[in-house]
């Protein structure tokens, strides 16, 4: 595993990132979501503090009245429990709604909105004891355990530090009324929650950075993987080269097959050869049916001689035709005169041979 990680030195490609995303492998920090939910709960509870206290006070009053009733019956108890349940829902639902919305929003902000059937379907490996143990003893599992211990230590240290700061106020509270005791307790509890939220938020920021780095490292690729992906996307260069050579060979074979139909082959004489054909009733100007350089030129001349096609040395004309006219193209008007003279000579030569 260490060797594999050492070999994966290349940054992930866009295709690799997209594949990981479709599989649900995206950087996500649970600590960020937890910190956001905790902060939302603190804000909602603070804003609704008076209403929550009044609701709790009313619940306690009704409970005490019911407990002191002389005719306490099962029906009365059922009514009290029903009202307590209703009051509890009234107190909790704003907090649950806001924290749920915040948690969903933060999660979607991190990973995006995706429906992944693979992640919904049950996976036997996730309930395997061996797999679970390997996750625990892995680097990621060790970090998760360390984070949990760090959160416990932070909350414990914050609580202990604040209690130590107010220890001088605890003894005088023994002679105070319930209102004063609740006020001090609520104030100190608020401080504990505020400091805890701040500490967890800092921890969440570090965890988010770590999760992104780990995700980036997990997507890294070896040079071989990058080459394979490029080969799949662009096609195997060797295969493309072979296909290109095959097409060139087919085109060259067709071109050479057209040499016997030419009227004349104009040469450089060594390096270039251009085969011309002209059928007055079929085409408006002479056409280049084949051309080539070096060994292809030698092949054209060889086929022409074997097929009885005249081969003439015209260096300037051969160079001009080779540069200006593609295979299957008609010669330009600037070369009409030179080509016409050659064709006239060839036709006259053929007539003399025929007679």
N, C-alpha and C positions, 0 to 999 in steps of 0.2 A: 504493500500500500504506500509506504514512504517513497519507494522508487517511482511509482506511478505519479505521485504528487510532484516529485522532483522533475519528472519529464514533462509535466503539463505547465509549460512556461508561457504559452501564448494566450492573449486575451480572447475571451469568447466572441465568436462571430454573431452577427444579428440573427442568423438562422438558429444557432445554438441557443440564444436567449429566447427566441420565439418558441422553440421546442420545449424548453424548460417551463415557459409560461403556460403553454397548453397542458402540460402535465401538472400544473399547480405548484411548481417549484419557483417561488418568488420570495424575495427578502421580506420577512415579517417579524415584527417584535411584539410579542405578547405583553411585554412590559409597557410599551407605549400605549396599547389599548387599555391596560389596567390603570395606568396613570391618568389617562383621559377620563375614564369612567369614574375613578375616585375623585378627580377634580370636579366633574359634573355633579356628582353626588354631594360634595361639600357645598358647591354654589347653590344648588337647589335647596338643600337643607338649611343653609344660612338665610336664603331669601324667604323660605317658608317657616322659619323658626317660630315666630309667634303663633302661627296657625297650628303648627304641630304641637306646641306646648298646650294650647287651648284644647286641642282634640284629646291629648293625653290626659289632661286634667279632667275633661268631661268623662272620659272612659273610667278614670279612677273614681270619680264621684258616683257614677251609676253603679259601679261594682260595689262600692262601700254601702250605698243605699240598699242594693239587693241583698248584700250579706247581712245587713241589720234588720231586714224585713222579718216580721213575725210569721207571716204566712208564706215562707219560702217554699215554693213548689217546683216540681220538674218543669212545668210550663214557664214559670218565671225565669228559671235558670236558662232554659232554651232561648227565651227572649233576650236575656242579658248577653248570652254568647253570640246570638245573631247580630245584636247591635255592636258588640265588640269587633266582630269580624268585619262588619260594614265600615266601622271607624278605622280599622287597621288598613283596609283596602283604600279608603279615602286618603289616609296618610301616605301610604306607600306608592300608590299608582303614579303620582307625578314624578317621584324619584326614579321609579322603575322605567317609566316611559322615556324620561330624558337620558338616563344612563344607557338604556338600550339603544336609543337613537345615536347617541355619541359613540358607543362601542361599535355599532354597525358602520357609522360614517368613517371612523378612524381605520377600521379594518379594510373597508373598500378603498380608502385613500392609499393604503399601503399596497394592497395586492390587486386592486381593480375588481370590477364586477365580472365574475366568470361563473359559468355552470359547468362543472367538471364531472361527468359521469364516472370517470375512473376513481375519483376521490369519494363519490357517494357509495359505490359498490363496496361490499365487505371485502376486506383483505385479510386472509388467514395469517399472513406474516406479522400483522400488527398485534395479534393476540398470542403469538408464539412466545413461550417463556424464553427461549434462546435469543430470539430477536430483541425482546424487551431487555434482557440482561446485557446484550451487546450495546444497546442504546445507552444504558445506564453507565457502563464502564467506558464509553467512548468519550472523546474530547468534548463533544457537544453536551453529553449527559453530565459530565463533570462541571461544565460551566453552568448548566441549569441548577444543579445542586448548590453550587457556590452562590448563585444569585439568590436562591431561596434562603440560604443561611445568612447572606448579607442583609436581606430585607428584614428577617427576624431580628438580627443584631441592631439594625438601624432603628426599628420601632422600639425595641427594648431600651436602647441607649437614650432615645429621645424621651420616652416616658420616664425613665429613671432620672434623667437630668432635670426635667420640668418638675417632677415630684420633689426632688431635692431642693429646687429653688423655692417651692411653696411650703416646705415643711414647717416653717415658723408660723404659717397661717392655719395649720391643721388643728393645733391645740385650742386656740381661741374659738374655732368653729364649733367646738363641743357645746358651748353655751349659746350658740346662735340658733335662730329659727330655721325652719325648712327652706324658706325663701332664700335666705342668705347662703345656706349650704348649697342649694341647687345653683345659685348664681355663680359661686366660686367654682363649683365642680364643672358647670357648663363652660365657664371661661377657660379653665385649665384643659378640659377635654378639647375645646376648640383649638387651643394652642398645639396640643399633641397632634390633632388631625392635620392642622396647617403645616407643621414641620414635617410630619410623615409624608404628606402629599408632595412637598417640595423635594424631600430626599428621594422619593420614588420617581419623581419626574426627572431628576438628575440621573438616576440609575437607568431610567428608560432611554434617555438620550444616548448614554454610552452603549446600552444594549442594542439600540437601533443601528448605531454605527458598526458595532461588532457583527450583527446579523447581516448587514449589507456586505461587509468585507468577507464573511464566511461564504455567503452566496456567490460572490464574485470569484472566490478561490475555487469553489466547487464546480463552477462552470468553465474553468480554464481548460485549455486543450493542448495536446501535444502537437508538434509540427506535423506529424504524420496525419493526425485527425484533421488539421486545417487543410492539408493537401488533398486528403480524401474528399472533404466537403467541397473544395473548389473544383475537384475533378467531377464530382456528381453534378454540380451546378452548371459548369461550363462544358462538360464533356471531357473524356479522357484525351489529353493532348496527343498521345501516341495513336489512339484510335482515330482521332480527327485527321492526323497526318496520313495515316494509312488510307482513310476514305478519300482524302484529297488526292493522294497519289493514284488511287484507283480511278477516280474521275478523270484525272489528267491523262492516264494511260488510255482510257476509253476515247477521250476526245482526240488524242494523238492518233489512235488507230483509225478513227473515222476520217481524220484529216488525211492520213496517208492513203486510205482507201480511195480518196477523191483525186489523188495525183494522176492516175491513168486517164481521167476525163479532161485533164488540162490541155490547153493548146500549146503552151510554152512554159518553161521554167527559167526564170531570170536569176542569175547567181552573182556572187560578189567577187571572186568565184569560190573562195574557200570557206568563208565564215557564214554566209547567208544564202538562202534559196527561197524564191517566191514563185509559186505555181499559179498561172493565170488561165482563165477560161472565158471565152466570149461566144455567146450564141445570139446573133443579131435579132432573131425573132422572139427570144425569150427574156432578154435583159437589155437595159438601156446602156450599160457600160460594162467593160471587162470586170470580172470578179476574181478576187484572190481566193482560191480554193484550198491552198495550203501554204504554209511558210514556216521556217525554222532556222535556228542558228546552230553552228558547230555540228554535233553528231546528227541532229535532226535534219540539218541541211544536207548532210551527206546521204542520209536515208532517202530524202526526197529526190535527190539527183539519181540515186541508184534505181529507185522505182521508176522514175521518168525514163531513164535509158532502157530499162528492161521492157517498158510499155511502149517504147517508140515515141515518146514525147520529146521534142527538141529542147536542148539545154543550151542557153545562150549566156555569155558573160557580159553583163552590163552593170558595172560596179555602182555608179551613182544612182541608176534607176532601181537596182535591187535594194540599196540602203533606203531610198525614199519610200518605196513600196512597203518595206518591212516596218518602217517607223509609222507611216501614215494610215495604212489600211489594215483593219482587222480581218481575221479569217471569215469569209462569207460576205465581206464588204466590197462595194464597188470602188474603183479607183477614182480619185478626185480629178476635176477638170484640168488641173495644172499638169497632170501626167498623161493626158489623152494623146498628145502628139507623139511622145516617146513610145508609148505602148502601141499606138496605131502603126508606127513604123515597123515595130517588131512583128506585130500580127500580120501586116501586109507582107513582110518578108517570109513569114512562116507559111502563109496561104500560097504565096507564089512558089515556095519550095515544094509544098505538097502537090500543087498542080503539075510542076515539072516531073515529080516522081510518078504521078498518076499517068502522065502521057508517055 
